[in-house]
Amino acid sequence: MEFLYTIRPTRLAMLSEGPTDEESAVLSRHASYVERLAQQGVVELAGRTQNADETAFGLVIFHAESESVARQIMLDDPAVKHGVMTASLFPYRVAFRSGVDGAV
């Protein structure tokens, strides 16, 4: 099953003024966490918008066997776990992929 979670900074100034030392450390652990999941084939795609206003967000599209497992993956993200980001989970289905014939 596919899921998507969005993340938004709890302190918007982190995007416009830069992260604090503590936020930087958590964001580094967040990046390592998502990268490790991508290497394991769990994460399909992850990234963030490039704007620094209140509409900014990141997203992670990933595979999990159930919603409860997906929720735990999201909650284990260091940025979420340590309150640097807030997160929302959604069931998701990729309909089209570049380079793949037809719907998924």
TIGUBA-171720 format. One record per residue (C-alpha): residue in three letters; y, x, z. Coordinates in Angstrom, 1 decimal. Each point is the difference from the previous one (the first is absolute). Example, Ala and Ser with C-alpha at 12.3 -4.5 7.8 and 13.67 -1.06 7.14 Angstrom:
<site><type>Ala</type><north>-4.5</north><east>12.3</east><up>7.8</up></site>
<site><type>Ser</type><north>3.4</north><east>1.4</east><up>-0.7</up></site>
% end
This chain:
<site><type>Met</type><north>0.0</north><east>0.0</east><up>0.0</up></site>
<site><type>Glu</type><north>3.5</north><east>1.1</east><up>-0.6</up></site>
<site><type>Phe</type><north>3.0</north><east>-0.2</east><up>2.3</up></site>
<site><type>Leu</type><north>3.6</north><east>1.0</east><up>0.0</up></site>
<site><type>Tyr</type><north>2.2</north><east>0.9</east><up>2.9</up></site>
<site><type>Thr</type><north>3.7</north><east>0.4</east><up>-0.1</up></site>
<site><type>Ile</type><north>1.9</north><east>2.2</east><up>2.4</up></site>
<site><type>Arg</type><north>3.7</north><east>0.0</east><up>0.9</up></site>
<site><type>Pro</type><north>1.9</north><east>2.5</east><up>2.1</up></site>
<site><type>Thr</type><north>0.8</north><east>-1.3</east><up>3.5</up></site>
<site><type>Arg</type><north>3.1</north><east>2.2</east><up>-0.1</up></site>
<site><type>Leu</type><north>1.7</north><east>-0.5</east><up>-3.4</up></site>
<site><type>Ala</type><north>2.3</north><east>3.1</east><up>0.6</up></site>
<site><type>Met</type><north>-3.2</north><east>2.1</east><up>-0.3</up></site>
<site><type>Leu</type><north>0.3</north><east>-0.6</east><up>-3.8</up></site>
<site><type>Ser</type><north>3.7</north><east>0.6</east><up>-0.4</up></site>
<site><type>Glu</type><north>0.7</north><east>2.6</east><up>2.7</up></site>
<site><type>Gly</type><north>-3.4</north><east>1.6</east><up>0.2</up></site>
<site><type>Pro</type><north>-2.8</north><east>-0.2</east><up>2.6</up></site>
<site><type>Thr</type><north>0.1</north><east>1.3</east><up>3.5</up></site>
<site><type>Asp</type><north>-2.3</north><east>2.9</east><up>0.9</up></site>
<site><type>Glu</type><north>-2.4</north><east>-2.5</east><up>1.6</up></site>
<site><type>Glu</type><north>0.1</north><east>-2.3</east><up>-3.1</up></site>
<site><type>Ser</type><north>-0.6</north><east>3.0</east><up>-2.3</up></site>
<site><type>Ala</type><north>-3.1</north><east>0.9</east><up>2.0</up></site>
<site><type>Val</type><north>-1.3</north><east>-3.5</east><up>-0.2</up></site>
<site><type>Leu</type><north>0.8</north><east>-0.3</east><up>-3.7</up></site>
<site><type>Ser</type><north>-1.9</north><east>3.2</east><up>-0.6</up></site>
<site><type>Arg</type><north>-3.1</north><east>-1.5</east><up>1.7</up></site>
<site><type>His</type><north>0.5</north><east>-3.2</east><up>-2.0</up></site>
<site><type>Ala</type><north>0.0</north><east>1.9</east><up>-3.3</up></site>
<site><type>Ser</type><north>-3.2</north><east>2.0</east><up>1.1</up></site>
<site><type>Tyr</type><north>-1.7</north><east>-3.3</east><up>1.0</up></site>
<site><type>Val</type><north>0.7</north><east>-1.8</east><up>-3.3</up></site>
<site><type>Glu</type><north>-0.9</north><east>3.1</east><up>-2.0</up></site>
<site><type>Arg</type><north>-3.3</north><east>0.4</east><up>1.8</up></site>
<site><type>Leu</type><north>-0.8</north><east>-3.7</east><up>-0.7</up></site>
<site><type>Ala</type><north>0.9</north><east>0.5</east><up>-3.6</up></site>
<site><type>Gln</type><north>-2.3</north><east>3.0</east><up>-0.2</up></site>
<site><type>Gln</type><north>-2.8</north><east>-2.2</east><up>1.5</up></site>
<site><type>Gly</type><north>0.6</north><east>-2.6</east><up>-2.7</up></site>
<site><type>Val</type><north>1.3</north><east>-2.6</east><up>2.5</up></site>
<site><type>Val</type><north>3.6</north><east>0.1</east><up>-1.2</up></site>
<site><type>Glu</type><north>0.7</north><east>-0.9</east><up>-3.6</up></site>
<site><type>Leu</type><north>3.8</north><east>0.5</east><up>0.0</up></site>
<site><type>Ala</type><north>2.7</north><east>0.7</east><up>2.5</up></site>
<site><type>Gly</type><north>3.7</north><east>0.6</east><up>-0.2</up></site>
<site><type>Arg</type><north>3.5</north><east>-1.2</east><up>0.9</up></site>
<site><type>Thr</type><north>3.1</north><east>-1.3</east><up>-1.6</up></site>
<site><type>Gln</type><north>2.7</north><east>2.5</east><up>-0.5</up></site>
<site><type>Asn</type><north>2.9</north><east>-2.1</east><up>1.4</up></site>
<site><type>Ala</type><north>1.3</north><east>0.6</east><up>3.5</up></site>
<site><type>Asp</type><north>1.2</north><east>-3.5</east><up>0.9</up></site>
<site><type>Glu</type><north>-1.6</north><east>-2.9</east><up>1.8</up></site>
<site><type>Thr</type><north>-2.1</north><east>-0.9</east><up>-3.0</up></site>
<site><type>Ala</type><north>-1.9</north><east>3.4</east><up>0.1</up></site>
<site><type>Phe</type><north>-3.7</north><east>-0.1</east><up>0.6</up></site>
<site><type>Gly</type><north>-3.2</north><east>1.9</east><up>-0.6</up></site>
<site><type>Leu</type><north>-3.4</north><east>-1.4</east><up>-1.0</up></site>
<site><type>Val</type><north>-3.6</north><east>1.0</east><up>0.2</up></site>
<site><type>Ile</type><north>-2.6</north><east>-1.7</east><up>-2.2</up></site>
<site><type>Phe</type><north>-3.5</north><east>0.7</east><up>1.3</up></site>
<site><type>His</type><north>-3.6</north><east>-1.1</east><up>0.3</up></site>
<site><type>Ala</type><north>-1.6</north><east>-1.3</east><up>3.2</up></site>
<site><type>Glu</type><north>-3.2</north><east>-2.0</east><up>0.6</up></site>
<site><type>Ser</type><north>1.8</north><east>-2.8</east><up>2.0</up></site>
<site><type>Glu</type><north>3.4</north><east>-1.0</east><up>1.2</up></site>
<site><type>Ser</type><north>-0.7</north><east>1.2</east><up>3.5</up></site>
<site><type>Val</type><north>-0.8</north><east>3.5</east><up>-1.4</up></site>
<site><type>Ala</type><north>3.1</north><east>-0.1</east><up>-2.2</up></site>
<site><type>Arg</type><north>2.1</north><east>-0.9</east><up>3.0</up></site>
<site><type>Gln</type><north>-1.4</north><east>2.9</east><up>2.0</up></site>
<site><type>Ile</type><north>0.7</north><east>2.4</east><up>-2.9</up></site>
<site><type>Met</type><north>3.6</north><east>-1.2</east><up>0.0</up></site>
<site><type>Leu</type><north>0.4</north><east>0.1</east><up>3.8</up></site>
<site><type>Asp</type><north>-1.5</north><east>3.6</east><up>0.0</up></site>
<site><type>Asp</type><north>2.7</north><east>1.2</east><up>-2.4</up></site>
<site><type>Pro</type><north>2.0</north><east>2.4</east><up>2.3</up></site>
<site><type>Ala</type><north>3.4</north><east>-1.4</east><up>-1.3</up></site>
<site><type>Val</type><north>-1.1</north><east>-3.5</east><up>1.2</up></site>
<site><type>Lys</type><north>-1.9</north><east>1.2</east><up>3.1</up></site>
<site><type>His</type><north>3.1</north><east>1.9</east><up>1.3</up></site>
<site><type>Gly</type><north>2.6</north><east>-2.6</east><up>-0.9</up></site>
<site><type>Val</type><north>1.8</north><east>1.9</east><up>-2.8</up></site>
<site><type>Met</type><north>-0.9</north><east>-2.7</east><up>-2.4</up></site>
<site><type>Thr</type><north>-0.9</north><east>-3.7</east><up>0.2</up></site>
<site><type>Ala</type><north>-2.8</north><east>-1.3</east><up>-2.2</up></site>
<site><type>Ser</type><north>-1.3</north><east>-3.2</east><up>-1.6</up></site>
<site><type>Leu</type><north>-3.5</north><east>-0.4</east><up>-1.4</up></site>
<site><type>Phe</type><north>-0.9</north><east>-2.1</east><up>-3.0</up></site>
<site><type>Pro</type><north>-3.2</north><east>-0.7</east><up>-1.8</up></site>
<site><type>Tyr</type><north>0.5</north><east>1.3</east><up>-3.6</up></site>
<site><type>Arg</type><north>-1.7</north><east>0.2</east><up>-3.3</up></site>
<site><type>Val</type><north>1.0</north><east>2.4</east><up>-2.8</up></site>
<site><type>Ala</type><north>0.0</north><east>-2.1</east><up>-3.2</up></site>
<site><type>Phe</type><north>0.8</north><east>2.8</east><up>-2.5</up></site>
<site><type>Arg</type><north>-0.2</north><east>3.7</east><up>0.0</up></site>
<site><type>Ser</type><north>1.4</north><east>2.5</east><up>-2.5</up></site>
<site><type>Gly</type><north>-2.7</north><east>1.5</east><up>-2.1</up></site>
<site><type>Val</type><north>-2.6</north><east>-2.6</east><up>0.9</up></site>
<site><type>Asp</type><north>-1.0</north><east>-2.7</east><up>-2.5</up></site>
<site><type>Gly</type><north>0.6</north><east>-3.6</east><up>1.3</up></site>
<site><type>Ala</type><north>0.4</north><east>-1.3</east><up>3.5</up></site>
<site><type>Val</type><north>-1.6</north><east>1.6</east><up>3.0</up></site>
% end
